[in-house]
């Protein structure tokens, strides 16, 4: 009986972690959209020892306008932001056991008015 309780607790811990990653990915998705219908929907999968969610964002103006709009919306959720170049922003935060990254990138060459978002959660 004690072994079953330990396994149940361990399974609950694993599922709780997965739920927090999905919750944070959904929150990032919602914060990156100028309007609710501007997103492609997001999907999450396991890759390279972590979890990755991706989506497309339709923007009305230029990349610079979108980046200026997105930065203050995302900074309260993330510890840092790095403007890596003229067509990419990288946000990051560290939790007790995970490192989260959100990359917003304009395709090169630009393809219409779309930005690609990639949310990554990896163990510390």
N, C-alpha and C positions, 0 to 999 in steps of 0.2 A: 504494500500500500504506500509506503514511504517513497519507493522508487517511482511509482505512478505520479505522485504529487510533485516530485522533482521534475519529471518529464513534462508535466502539465505546466509548471511554472516556467520552465525553459522555453516551451513552445509559445506561451503567452508573451514572453520577453521578445522572442524573435518576431512574432506578428506585430507587437507594439512598435518595434523599430521600423518595420516595413510601413506601418500606418503613418508614422511621423514623417518618413521620407515622402510618401505619397501626399500627405497633407501639405508639406512644404513645397513640393512640386506644383500642386494645384494652386497654392497661394502665389507662387512666382508667375504661373500662367496668367492668373487673373490680374496681377499687377502690371504685366507687360502689355495688356490689351488697351488701346485707346477707347474701345467700345466692345461690349460683349460679343458682338458678331464679327469682330476683326480677327478672330483666332481660328485656326484650323482644327482645334481640339488637340489634346496632348495624349501621348502614349508613353508608358514607362516600361523599361526592360532591364534585365541584368546584363551587364557588360563589364569585362575586365575587373572583376572583383567588386563592382559597385552597381549602382542603379543609375540609369540615364533616361531622361524624358526629353522629348523634342516636340517642337511645334513651329508653325509659321504664323507671322503676324502681318496683317495688311495695314500699311500706313498710308496716310493721306498726303503728307508733305515729304520733305527731304529727310535723309538719314540724320542730319544735324538737328533738325527740329524734333524728330522722334527721340534722339539721344538726350536732348535737353529736357524733354518731357519725362522720359523714363527714369533718369538718374535720381531725382528727388523722391519719386515713388518707391524706388527699390532700396535706397540707402537705409531707411529704418529697419529693413528686414535683413540686411547684410552688413558685415563688419567693414568691408572695404570695396572700393571700386577702382578699377584700373582702366584708363583710356588707353588701350593698347595701340590703336592706330586710328585713322580717319573713318574706318568702317567696322569697328568692333569695340564692345565694352565687355569687361569681365568683372563680375561681382563675386565676392566670396564671404563665407563665414565658417567658423569652426564651432562645433558643439562638443559635448563631452566625448563622444566616440566617433564622430563623423566630420568630414569636411565637405561643405556644399559649395558648388560653383554654378553660376549662371552666366552663360555667354550669349550676348546679343550680337548678331553679325549680319551685315548687309552682304549679299552674295557678290562675288567678284567674277565677272562683271555684274553690275546691278541687273536684276531681273524684275522689271516692273517695280511695284511698290511693296515689296515683301522683305521682311527681316526674319532670319532664322534664330530661334532660341533653343539653347541646349542647357538643361539643368542636370548636374551630375552630383551624386552623393557617393562618397567613398569612405571606407573606414580610416580612422586616424592612423 
